[in-house]
Amino acid sequence: MVVNFARWRRTAGAAFAALAAATAVSGCTSNSSGATGGLMPLVPPKAGPVTVDAHTVPGLGPILVDANGYTLYTFPPDDRQIVSCTGACQGSWPPVRLTGSVAPQAGHGVNPALLGSLPDPTDGGRVATYNGWPLYAYAGDVGPGQLNGQGLNLNGDEWYVIGTDGVVIVPPGQVGHDTATGDAGPQGDAMAGPGMSAMTGGKP
């Protein structure tokens, strides 16, 4: 059994994309103590065992997706330590939730040694991680294979896809993100933070 993001998305429909854009305009923020802003899903994704899969994107290589092919994202403020997109933030960025102590499963091309989990302060459950990064879907992706959240500044910071090698893939204009302060600027590739690379394929 896997998390059925598809059923949730069919219910929510394309309206999520427009609502998420409105959230960005309102300047919502997120933090580990319980964020404000964002949108709660009309039908929250079901918690349960999940499979993290891979999909190859031209120019990016193999990236992580859920079992239904929807792109998974990372949030730099998490810093491979916490789930910092909490509360209403998870309406735009639903995390990959696990049930109890059940571990996430690795699909084809996914390294099972990089899979793990972290506590979710929102509901006391757990969120699947990859190379320490909590994994989230994006409500604005209304179909498999979409990457509408890549490099998007929403709920307090940018969001990035992650490769099957465990390296976060950052658009070149946003490389240099300071995961401690949340400051993202158009800096050179050499300034990429730990576990982050440019879209051109650089490694940490």
Secondary structure as the mmCIF struct_conf table of DSSP 4:
data_model
#
loop_
_struct_conf.conf_type_id
_struct_conf.id
_struct_conf.beg_label_comp_id
_struct_conf.beg_label_asym_id
_struct_conf.beg_label_seq_id
_struct_conf.end_label_comp_id
_struct_conf.end_label_asym_id
_struct_conf.end_label_seq_id
HELX_RH_AL_P HELX_RH_AL_P1 PHE A 5 ALA A 12
TURN_TY1_P TURN_TY1_P1 GLY A 13 ALA A 14
HELX_RH_AL_P HELX_RH_AL_P2 ALA A 15 SER A 26
TURN_TY1_P TURN_TY1_P2 GLY A 27 GLY A 27
STRN STRN1 THR A 29 THR A 29
TURN_TY1_P TURN_TY1_P3 SER A 32 SER A 33
STRN STRN2 THR A 36 THR A 36
BEND BEND1 GLY A 38 GLY A 38
BEND BEND2 LEU A 42 VAL A 43
HELX_LH_PP_P HELX_LH_PP_P1 PRO A 44 ALA A 47
BEND BEND3 GLY A 48 GLY A 48
STRN STRN3 THR A 51 VAL A 57
TURN_TY1_P TURN_TY1_P4 PRO A 58 LEU A 60
STRN STRN4 GLY A 61 VAL A 65
TURN_TY1_P TURN_TY1_P5 ALA A 67 ASN A 68
BEND BEND4 GLY A 69 GLY A 69
STRN STRN5 THR A 71 THR A 71
STRN STRN6 TYR A 73 THR A 74
HELX_RH_3T_P HELX_RH_3T_P1 PRO A 76 ASP A 78
TURN_TY1_P TURN_TY1_P6 ASP A 79 GLN A 81
TURN_TY1_P TURN_TY1_P7 GLY A 87 ALA A 88
HELX_RH_AL_P HELX_RH_AL_P3 CYS A 89 SER A 92
BEND BEND5 TRP A 93 TRP A 93
STRN STRN7 PRO A 95 PRO A 95
STRN STRN8 ARG A 97 LEU A 98
TURN_TY1_P TURN_TY1_P8 GLY A 100 SER A 101
HELX_LH_PP_P HELX_LH_PP_P2 VAL A 102 PRO A 104
STRN STRN9 GLN A 105 ALA A 106
TURN_TY1_P TURN_TY1_P9 HIS A 108 GLY A 109
HELX_RH_3T_P HELX_RH_3T_P2 PRO A 112 LEU A 114
STRN STRN10 LEU A 115 PRO A 119
TURN_TY1_P TURN_TY1_P10 PRO A 121 ASP A 123
BEND BEND6 GLY A 124 GLY A 124
STRN STRN11 ARG A 126 TYR A 130
TURN_TY1_P TURN_TY1_P11 ASN A 131 GLY A 132
STRN STRN12 TRP A 133 PRO A 134
STRN STRN13 TYR A 136 TYR A 136
TURN_TY1_P TURN_TY1_P12 ALA A 139 GLY A 140
BEND BEND7 GLY A 143 GLY A 143
TURN_TY1_P TURN_TY1_P13 PRO A 144 GLY A 145
TURN_TY1_P TURN_TY1_P14 ASN A 148 GLY A 151
STRN STRN14 ASN A 153 LEU A 154
TURN_TY1_P TURN_TY1_P15 ASN A 155 GLY A 156
STRN STRN15 ASP A 157 GLU A 158
STRN STRN16 TYR A 160 ILE A 162
STRN STRN17 GLY A 163 GLY A 163
TURN_TY1_P TURN_TY1_P16 THR A 164 ASP A 165
BEND BEND8 GLY A 166 GLY A 166
STRN STRN18 VAL A 168 VAL A 170
HELX_RH_3T_P HELX_RH_3T_P3 PRO A 172 GLN A 174
TURN_TY1_P TURN_TY1_P17 VAL A 175 GLY A 176
STRN STRN19 ASP A 178 ASP A 178
TURN_TY1_P TURN_TY1_P18 THR A 179 GLY A 182
STRN STRN20 ASP A 183 ASP A 183
HELX_RH_3T_P HELX_RH_3T_P4 ASP A 189 MET A 191
HELX_LH_PP_P HELX_LH_PP_P3 ALA A 192 GLY A 193
TURN_TY1_P TURN_TY1_P19 PRO A 194 GLY A 195
STRN STRN21 MET A 196 ALA A 198
TURN_TY1_P TURN_TY1_P20 MET A 199 THR A 200
#
